[in-house]
Amino acid sequence: MPVALMAIIVGASLSVAGAEMQTILDNPLASPYTLGISAAAGFGAALAIVLGVGVIPLGDTLLVPVNAFVFSLLSSLLIYGIARFRRLSPETMVLAGIAVLFFFHSCMAVLQYFAAEEELQAIVFWLFGSLTKATWPKLGVAALVFVIATPLLLRNAWRLTALRLGDDKAKSLGINVESLRLQVLVLVSVLTGAAVAFVGTIGFIGLAGPHIARMLVGEDQRFFMPVSALCGILLLSMASILSKVVMPGSVFPIGIITSFIGAPFLLYLLMKTRRGYW
């Protein structure tokens, strides 16, 4: 039961996070995975696994998830800081996210190079993503973050919908665009950090879920956000089921399943984008 419920919470969290990143950046390829937030969380987890170093001194049980959570927040603040320095344009935030992605991937590679065999195995297992270690306390933390963060995002539903009209039109409606982007980026980071801290890096849910929702209900955030959460739940639950039946007798890493689903979808999205889908 904790595994099934964790798939629901994580799927909804990642899909909502991806939906709002695409909204504030006006980019169809934006997601916590593609902009480096998940990579930063992975580096934080690897740092705890290899060196036993924690941003916050805690016991061994909480060291990895807390490190992953904190580094996801730090990466978002880094993206925002770079973008703020360059006048906070969506294009700058996307480029900053790509730079953060490659930076943390490089840091991860260094840790993997120096890691012992058991530590390397633990890092790889965490990076693949897995719901099998879900417990009731972990589920409670992830669910609590989702229950708190999502209403805060929904409170800005009309502002986020107006933001899709462009910065100039949103500002003409009295919306503080810079403040809105910062608020959403922090909430997205919290959602992503809480999701990946306990189950590892799970890619493409935050990319595919929002686009399926957009095809179904359009851009109105009052409907787009809840439907994005539902699509994320369905995608991750299906991937969880597939991970148990691909190799009978063992559990296949769920991150690999979502990558196989997400990669063709990304290619399809690129084709649609060229024809004016976005």
C-alpha positions as a Markdown table, in Angstrom:
| # | Residue | x | y | z |
|---|---|---|---|---|
| 1 | Met | 0.0 | 0.0 | 0.0 |
| 2 | Pro | 2.7 | 2.6 | 0.7 |
| 3 | Val | 4.3 | 1.9 | -2.7 |
| 4 | Ala | 1.0 | 2.4 | -4.5 |
| 5 | Leu | 0.2 | 5.6 | -2.6 |
| 6 | Met | 3.7 | 6.9 | -3.1 |
| 7 | Ala | 3.3 | 6.5 | -6.8 |
| 8 | Ile | 0.2 | 8.7 | -6.6 |
| 9 | Ile | 1.8 | 11.4 | -4.6 |
| 10 | Val | 5.1 | 11.5 | -6.5 |
| 11 | Gly | 3.4 | 11.3 | -9.9 |
| 12 | Ala | 1.1 | 14.2 | -8.9 |
| 13 | Ser | 3.9 | 16.3 | -7.5 |
| 14 | Leu | 6.3 | 15.9 | -10.4 |
| 15 | Ser | 3.5 | 16.5 | -13.0 |
| 16 | Val | 2.3 | 19.7 | -11.2 |
| 17 | Ala | 5.9 | 20.9 | -10.8 |
| 18 | Gly | 6.5 | 20.3 | -14.5 |
| 19 | Ala | 3.3 | 22.1 | -15.5 |
| 20 | Glu | 4.1 | 25.2 | -13.5 |
| 21 | Met | 7.7 | 25.3 | -14.8 |
| 22 | Gln | 6.4 | 25.2 | -18.4 |
| 23 | Thr | 4.0 | 28.0 | -17.5 |
| 24 | Ile | 6.5 | 30.4 | -15.8 |
| 25 | Leu | 9.2 | 29.8 | -18.4 |
| 26 | Asp | 6.9 | 29.6 | -21.5 |
| 27 | Asn | 8.9 | 26.6 | -22.6 |
| 28 | Pro | 7.3 | 23.2 | -23.6 |
| 29 | Leu | 10.5 | 21.3 | -22.7 |
| 30 | Ala | 10.8 | 22.7 | -19.1 |
| 31 | Ser | 10.5 | 20.3 | -16.2 |
| 32 | Pro | 12.3 | 19.6 | -13.0 |
| 33 | Tyr | 14.3 | 16.8 | -14.8 |
| 34 | Thr | 15.4 | 18.8 | -17.8 |
| 35 | Leu | 16.3 | 22.0 | -15.9 |
| 36 | Gly | 18.6 | 20.3 | -13.4 |
| 37 | Ile | 16.6 | 20.3 | -10.2 |
| 38 | Ser | 16.5 | 16.5 | -10.1 |
| 39 | Ala | 20.2 | 16.4 | -11.0 |
| 40 | Ala | 20.9 | 18.6 | -8.0 |
| 41 | Ala | 18.9 | 16.3 | -5.8 |
| 42 | Gly | 20.8 | 13.4 | -7.1 |
| 43 | Phe | 24.1 | 15.0 | -6.4 |
| 44 | Gly | 23.0 | 15.8 | -2.8 |
| 45 | Ala | 22.1 | 12.2 | -2.3 |
| 46 | Ala | 25.4 | 10.9 | -3.8 |
| 47 | Leu | 27.3 | 13.3 | -1.5 |
| 48 | Ala | 25.6 | 11.7 | 1.5 |
| 49 | Ile | 26.2 | 8.2 | 0.2 |
| 50 | Val | 29.9 | 8.6 | -0.8 |
| 51 | Leu | 31.2 | 11.1 | 1.7 |
| 52 | Gly | 28.6 | 10.9 | 4.5 |
| 53 | Val | 28.4 | 14.7 | 4.3 |
| 54 | Gly | 25.0 | 16.3 | 5.1 |
| 55 | Val | 23.9 | 19.9 | 4.7 |
| 56 | Ile | 22.1 | 19.5 | 7.9 |
| 57 | Pro | 23.6 | 17.1 | 10.5 |
| 58 | Leu | 21.1 | 14.3 | 10.9 |
| 59 | Gly | 21.1 | 10.5 | 11.4 |
| 60 | Asp | 22.1 | 8.1 | 8.6 |
| 61 | Thr | 18.4 | 7.4 | 7.8 |
| 62 | Leu | 17.5 | 11.0 | 6.9 |
| 63 | Leu | 20.9 | 12.1 | 5.6 |
| 64 | Val | 20.2 | 11.1 | 1.9 |
| 65 | Pro | 16.7 | 12.4 | 1.5 |
| 66 | Val | 17.4 | 15.7 | 3.4 |
| 67 | Asn | 20.5 | 16.3 | 1.3 |
| 68 | Ala | 18.5 | 15.6 | -1.9 |
| 69 | Phe | 15.8 | 18.0 | -0.8 |
| 70 | Val | 18.1 | 20.8 | 0.2 |
| 71 | Phe | 20.2 | 20.6 | -3.0 |
| 72 | Ser | 17.0 | 20.8 | -5.1 |
| 73 | Leu | 16.1 | 24.0 | -3.4 |
| 74 | Leu | 19.7 | 25.4 | -3.8 |
| 75 | Ser | 19.6 | 24.6 | -7.5 |
| 76 | Ser | 16.4 | 26.5 | -8.0 |
| 77 | Leu | 17.7 | 29.5 | -6.1 |
| 78 | Leu | 20.8 | 29.4 | -8.2 |
| 79 | Ile | 18.7 | 29.4 | -11.4 |
| 80 | Tyr | 16.7 | 32.3 | -10.1 |
| 81 | Gly | 19.8 | 34.2 | -9.0 |
| 82 | Ile | 21.4 | 33.9 | -12.5 |
| 83 | Ala | 18.1 | 34.9 | -14.2 |
| 84 | Arg | 17.7 | 37.8 | -11.8 |
| 85 | Phe | 21.2 | 39.0 | -12.7 |
| 86 | Arg | 20.2 | 38.8 | -16.3 |
| 87 | Arg | 16.8 | 40.6 | -15.9 |
| 88 | Leu | 14.8 | 37.4 | -15.2 |
| 89 | Ser | 13.7 | 36.6 | -18.7 |
| 90 | Pro | 12.3 | 33.1 | -19.3 |
| 91 | Glu | 15.0 | 32.4 | -21.9 |
| 92 | Thr | 17.7 | 33.2 | -19.3 |
| 93 | Met | 16.1 | 30.9 | -16.7 |
| 94 | Val | 16.0 | 28.0 | -19.2 |
| 95 | Leu | 19.7 | 28.5 | -20.1 |
| 96 | Ala | 20.6 | 28.8 | -16.4 |
| 97 | Gly | 18.7 | 25.5 | -15.7 |
| 98 | Ile | 20.6 | 23.7 | -18.5 |
| 99 | Ala | 23.9 | 25.0 | -17.1 |
| 100 | Val | 22.9 | 23.8 | -13.6 |
| 101 | Leu | 22.0 | 20.4 | -15.1 |
| 102 | Phe | 25.4 | 19.9 | -16.7 |
| 103 | Phe | 27.2 | 21.2 | -13.6 |
| 104 | Phe | 25.5 | 18.8 | -11.2 |
| 105 | His | 25.9 | 15.9 | -13.7 |
| 106 | Ser | 29.7 | 16.6 | -13.8 |
| 107 | Cys | 29.8 | 16.8 | -10.0 |
| 108 | Met | 27.9 | 13.4 | -9.9 |
| 109 | Ala | 30.4 | 11.9 | -12.3 |
| 110 | Val | 33.3 | 12.9 | -10.0 |
| 111 | Leu | 31.7 | 11.3 | -7.0 |
| 112 | Gln | 31.0 | 8.1 | -9.0 |
| 113 | Tyr | 34.6 | 8.0 | -10.1 |
| 114 | Phe | 35.9 | 8.0 | -6.5 |
| 115 | Ala | 33.1 | 5.9 | -5.0 |
| 116 | Ala | 33.7 | 2.4 | -3.7 |
| 117 | Glu | 31.9 | -0.5 | -5.4 |
| 118 | Glu | 29.0 | -0.6 | -2.8 |
| 119 | Glu | 28.7 | 3.2 | -2.8 |
| 120 | Leu | 28.6 | 3.3 | -6.6 |
| 121 | Gln | 25.8 | 0.6 | -6.6 |
| 122 | Ala | 23.8 | 2.7 | -4.1 |
| 123 | Ile | 24.2 | 5.8 | -6.2 |
| 124 | Val | 23.1 | 4.1 | -9.4 |
| 125 | Phe | 20.1 | 2.5 | -7.6 |
| 126 | Trp | 19.1 | 5.9 | -6.3 |
| 127 | Leu | 19.5 | 7.5 | -9.7 |
| 128 | Phe | 17.4 | 4.8 | -11.4 |
| 129 | Gly | 14.5 | 5.7 | -9.1 |
| 130 | Ser | 12.5 | 3.2 | -7.1 |
| 131 | Leu | 9.2 | 3.1 | -5.1 |
| 132 | Thr | 10.1 | -0.1 | -3.3 |
| 133 | Lys | 11.6 | 1.7 | -0.3 |
| 134 | Ala | 8.4 | 3.7 | 0.4 |
| 135 | Thr | 7.2 | 3.6 | 4.0 |
| 136 | Trp | 4.4 | 5.3 | 5.8 |
| 137 | Pro | 6.5 | 8.0 | 7.4 |
| 138 | Lys | 8.1 | 8.9 | 4.0 |
| 139 | Leu | 4.7 | 8.9 | 2.4 |
| 140 | Gly | 3.4 | 11.2 | 5.1 |
| 141 | Val | 6.1 | 13.7 | 4.5 |
| 142 | Ala | 5.7 | 13.7 | 0.7 |
| 143 | Ala | 1.9 | 13.9 | 1.0 |
| 144 | Leu | 2.1 | 16.8 | 3.5 |
| 145 | Val | 4.3 | 18.8 | 1.2 |
| 146 | Phe | 1.9 | 18.2 | -1.7 |
| 147 | Val | -1.1 | 19.1 | 0.3 |
| 148 | Ile | 0.5 | 22.4 | 1.4 |
| 149 | Ala | 2.2 | 23.4 | -1.9 |
| 150 | Thr | -0.6 | 22.7 | -4.4 |
| 151 | Pro | -3.2 | 25.0 | -2.9 |
| 152 | Leu | -0.6 | 27.8 | -2.8 |
| 153 | Leu | -0.1 | 27.3 | -6.5 |
| 154 | Leu | -3.9 | 27.1 | -7.2 |
| 155 | Arg | -4.3 | 30.4 | -5.3 |
| 156 | Asn | -2.3 | 32.0 | -8.2 |
| 157 | Ala | -4.3 | 30.2 | -10.9 |
| 158 | Trp | -5.6 | 33.3 | -12.7 |
| 159 | Arg | -2.2 | 35.0 | -12.5 |
| 160 | Leu | -0.5 | 32.0 | -14.0 |
| 161 | Thr | -3.1 | 31.7 | -16.8 |
| 162 | Ala | -2.6 | 35.4 | -17.5 |
| 163 | Leu | 1.2 | 34.9 | -17.6 |
| 164 | Arg | 0.7 | 32.6 | -20.7 |
| 165 | Leu | -0.4 | 35.7 | -22.6 |
| 166 | Gly | 3.1 | 37.2 | -22.2 |
| 167 | Asp | 4.9 | 39.3 | -19.6 |
| 168 | Asp | 3.7 | 42.6 | -21.0 |
| 169 | Lys | 0.0 | 41.7 | -20.9 |
| 170 | Ala | 0.4 | 40.1 | -17.5 |
| 171 | Lys | 2.0 | 43.3 | -16.1 |
| 172 | Ser | -0.8 | 45.4 | -17.7 |
| 173 | Leu | -3.2 | 43.4 | -15.6 |
| 174 | Gly | -1.3 | 44.4 | -12.4 |
| 175 | Ile | 0.6 | 41.1 | -11.9 |
| 176 | Asn | 4.1 | 41.3 | -10.4 |
| 177 | Val | 5.7 | 38.8 | -12.9 |
| 178 | Glu | 9.1 | 38.6 | -11.2 |
| 179 | Ser | 7.5 | 37.9 | -7.8 |
| 180 | Leu | 5.2 | 35.4 | -9.2 |
| 181 | Arg | 8.0 | 33.5 | -10.9 |
| 182 | Leu | 10.0 | 33.4 | -7.7 |
| 183 | Gln | 7.0 | 32.1 | -5.7 |
| 184 | Val | 6.2 | 29.4 | -8.2 |
| 185 | Leu | 9.9 | 28.4 | -8.6 |
| 186 | Val | 10.3 | 27.9 | -4.8 |
| 187 | Leu | 7.1 | 25.9 | -4.6 |
| 188 | Val | 8.1 | 23.7 | -7.6 |
| 189 | Ser | 11.5 | 23.1 | -5.9 |
| 190 | Val | 9.8 | 22.0 | -2.7 |
| 191 | Leu | 7.4 | 19.7 | -4.6 |
| 192 | Thr | 10.3 | 18.2 | -6.6 |
| 193 | Gly | 12.6 | 17.9 | -3.7 |
| 194 | Ala | 10.1 | 16.1 | -1.5 |
| 195 | Ala | 9.2 | 13.7 | -4.3 |
| 196 | Val | 12.7 | 12.7 | -5.4 |
| 197 | Ala | 14.2 | 12.7 | -1.9 |
| 198 | Phe | 12.5 | 9.4 | -1.1 |
| 199 | Val | 12.2 | 7.6 | -4.4 |
| 200 | Gly | 15.2 | 8.9 | -6.4 |
| 201 | Thr | 15.3 | 10.5 | -9.8 |
| 202 | Ile | 12.3 | 9.8 | -11.9 |
| 203 | Gly | 12.4 | 11.5 | -15.2 |
| 204 | Phe | 9.8 | 12.6 | -17.9 |
| 205 | Ile | 6.7 | 12.5 | -15.6 |
| 206 | Gly | 7.0 | 16.2 | -15.2 |
| 207 | Leu | 7.3 | 16.6 | -19.0 |
| 208 | Ala | 4.7 | 14.2 | -20.3 |
| 209 | Gly | 2.0 | 14.7 | -17.7 |
| 210 | Pro | 1.4 | 18.4 | -18.3 |
| 211 | His | 1.3 | 18.1 | -22.1 |
| 212 | Ile | -1.3 | 15.4 | -21.9 |
| 213 | Ala | -3.3 | 17.6 | -19.6 |
| 214 | Arg | -2.9 | 20.6 | -21.9 |
| 215 | Met | -4.2 | 18.6 | -24.8 |
| 216 | Leu | -7.3 | 17.7 | -22.7 |
| 217 | Val | -8.3 | 20.9 | -21.0 |
| 218 | Gly | -6.1 | 23.7 | -22.4 |
| 219 | Glu | -4.3 | 26.4 | -20.5 |
| 220 | Asp | -6.8 | 27.5 | -17.8 |
| 221 | Gln | -4.9 | 26.7 | -14.6 |
| 222 | Arg | -8.1 | 26.0 | -12.6 |
| 223 | Phe | -8.4 | 22.8 | -14.7 |
| 224 | Phe | -4.9 | 22.4 | -16.1 |
| 225 | Met | -3.2 | 22.0 | -12.7 |
| 226 | Pro | -5.6 | 19.3 | -11.3 |
| 227 | Val | -5.6 | 17.4 | -14.6 |
| 228 | Ser | -1.8 | 17.5 | -14.8 |
| 229 | Ala | -1.7 | 15.9 | -11.3 |
| 230 | Leu | -4.1 | 13.2 | -12.5 |
| 231 | Cys | -2.1 | 12.5 | -15.6 |
| 232 | Gly | 1.1 | 12.2 | -13.5 |
| 233 | Ile | -0.6 | 9.8 | -11.2 |
| 234 | Leu | -1.8 | 7.6 | -14.1 |
| 235 | Leu | 1.6 | 7.7 | -15.8 |
| 236 | Leu | 3.7 | 6.8 | -12.7 |
| 237 | Ser | 1.1 | 4.2 | -11.5 |
| 238 | Met | 1.3 | 2.5 | -14.9 |
| 239 | Ala | 5.1 | 2.6 | -14.9 |
| 240 | Ser | 5.0 | 1.1 | -11.4 |
| 241 | Ile | 2.9 | -1.8 | -12.6 |
| 242 | Leu | 5.1 | -2.3 | -15.6 |
| 243 | Ser | 8.2 | -2.4 | -13.4 |
| 244 | Lys | 6.8 | -5.4 | -11.6 |
| 245 | Val | 5.8 | -7.4 | -14.7 |
| 246 | Val | 8.8 | -6.7 | -17.0 |
| 247 | Met | 11.0 | -9.2 | -15.1 |
| 248 | Pro | 8.9 | -11.6 | -13.1 |
| 249 | Gly | 10.3 | -12.2 | -9.7 |
| 250 | Ser | 12.2 | -8.9 | -9.5 |
| 251 | Val | 11.3 | -5.2 | -9.6 |
| 252 | Phe | 12.7 | -3.3 | -12.6 |
| 253 | Pro | 13.9 | 0.3 | -11.8 |
| 254 | Ile | 10.9 | 2.6 | -12.4 |
| 255 | Gly | 13.2 | 5.4 | -13.7 |
| 256 | Ile | 14.1 | 3.3 | -16.7 |
| 257 | Ile | 10.5 | 2.6 | -17.4 |
| 258 | Thr | 9.6 | 6.3 | -17.4 |
| 259 | Ser | 12.5 | 7.1 | -19.6 |
| 260 | Phe | 11.4 | 4.6 | -22.2 |
| 261 | Ile | 7.9 | 6.2 | -22.1 |
| 262 | Gly | 9.3 | 9.8 | -22.0 |
| 263 | Ala | 11.9 | 9.7 | -24.7 |
| 264 | Pro | 9.5 | 8.9 | -27.6 |
| 265 | Phe | 7.1 | 11.5 | -26.2 |
| 266 | Leu | 9.9 | 14.1 | -26.1 |
| 267 | Leu | 10.6 | 13.4 | -29.8 |
| 268 | Tyr | 6.9 | 13.7 | -30.6 |
| 269 | Leu | 6.7 | 16.9 | -28.7 |
| 270 | Leu | 9.7 | 18.3 | -30.6 |
| 271 | Met | 7.9 | 17.5 | -33.9 |
| 272 | Lys | 4.7 | 19.1 | -32.7 |
| 273 | Thr | 6.6 | 22.2 | -31.4 |
| 274 | Arg | 8.1 | 22.8 | -34.9 |
| 275 | Arg | 4.6 | 22.8 | -36.3 |
| 276 | Gly | 3.4 | 25.4 | -33.8 |
| 277 | Tyr | 1.9 | 23.1 | -31.2 |
| 278 | Trp | 3.2 | 25.3 | -28.3 |
